[in-house]
């Protein structure tokens, strides 16, 4: 394993998989100590990884995941 590679931030995985976007972004922000925008970007990046690696673990289809969320 490359010791220079950063470990994925898994703190919000449960929120991401359950479709709880705002609590997930809040968890990312608190964990990373970053801005709201950076927390959203980290959340979205982790969402994409989980969609690729564990699509069956999501409680909703990708088409409906972001419906009603406006950033």
C-alpha positions in Angstrom: 0.0 0.0 0.0 1.2 3.5 -0.8 1.9 5.2 2.5 1.5 8.6 0.8 -2.1 7.8 -0.4 -4.7 9.3 1.9 -7.2 7.0 3.5 -10.8 7.5 2.5 -13.0 9.5 4.9 -15.6 6.9 5.9 -17.2 8.9 8.7 -20.4 9.6 6.7 -20.8 6.3 4.9 -23.9 5.4 6.8 -25.5 8.7 6.1 -24.5 8.5 2.4 -25.9 5.0 2.0 -29.1 6.0 3.7 -29.6 9.1 1.5 -29.3 11.5 4.5 -27.4 14.2 2.6 -27.4 17.1 5.1 -26.5 15.0 8.2 -23.7 13.4 6.1 -22.3 16.8 5.0 -22.5 18.0 8.6 -20.5 14.9 9.8 -17.9 15.5 7.1 -17.6 19.1 8.1 -17.2 18.3 11.7 -14.7 15.5 11.1 -12.6 17.4 8.6 -12.9 20.9 10.1 -13.5 22.4 6.8 -15.9 24.8 5.1 -19.4 23.8 4.1 -18.4 23.8 0.4 -15.4 21.6 1.0 -17.5 19.2 3.2 -20.1 18.9 0.3 -17.3 18.2 -2.1 -15.9 15.5 0.2 -19.4 14.0 0.6 -19.9 13.9 -3.1 -16.5 12.4 -3.8 -17.3 9.7 -1.2 -20.8 9.2 -2.7 -19.2 8.5 -6.1 -16.8 6.0 -4.6 -19.5 4.1 -2.8 -21.8 4.1 -5.9 -18.9 2.4 -7.8 -17.9 0.0 -5.0 -21.1 -0.8 -3.2 -24.1 0.2 -5.3 -26.3 -2.5 -3.7 -25.9 -1.0 -0.2 -27.7 2.2 -1.1 -31.3 2.6 0.0 -32.3 4.5 -3.1 -31.5 4.5 -6.8 -28.9 7.0 -8.1 -31.6 8.7 -10.2 -33.5 9.7 -7.1 -30.7 10.3 -4.7 -30.3 14.1 -5.3 -33.9 14.9 -6.0 -35.0 17.8 -3.9 -31.4 18.7 -2.8 -30.2 22.1 -4.0 -26.8 23.4 -3.1 
